């Protein structure tokens, strides 16, 4: 029981560090990501039969671009607990980044059925899967269902508006996203998103540029 409690604590710490990395809150993002992976691995070692430990390890591995490892552990998490909505959504996100947009859409829809009051990253993942299928209006509908939008939501929303030719709406969302992260440029997304192959992110890059986001800059990465 004690090992299980410690494993849960390590998983929680890993998730906190991962969020810190993803949201750009860390003074050293790469260290936060490294520590997230180490704590997730520790949780798994402490309790290899814990679904949450496998799920957290899998999601953390994804952001380390270890796609096969991520899918393997997310599968194990689901096997141990078929109702683990975060594991289902994490697997959907992994499929997005592996370039399997249609399968990702189905997986994320399943996660939403398991957790109708899900965190917004489920919908963010679903929106990327729709975007990569070319269903831009669906992206808009999904993002507009999120109560409070952040820069990640607004970027894909702006890209979708741009793809549909709604330049004014795209410009509005771009401006709001840039207010939150003024140093952002499109190459940041290319570097930060863990797509398995470079070509998988090109449709999003195209949309971001069409929405008027700056293409390059000389400053440090700003997620």
Buried (B, 14 or more C-beta within 10 A) or exposed (E): EEEBEBBBBBBBBBBBBBBBBBEBEBEEBEEBBBBBBBBBBBBBEBBEEBBBBBBBBBBBBBBBEBBEBBBBBBBBBBEBBEEBBBBBBBBBBBBBBBBBBEBBBEBBBBBBEBBEEBEBBBBBBBBBBBBBBEBBEBBBEBBEEBEEBBBBBBBBBBBBBBBBEBEEBBBBBBEBBBEBBEEBBBBBBBEBBBBBEEEBBEBBBBBBBBBBBBEEBEEEBBB
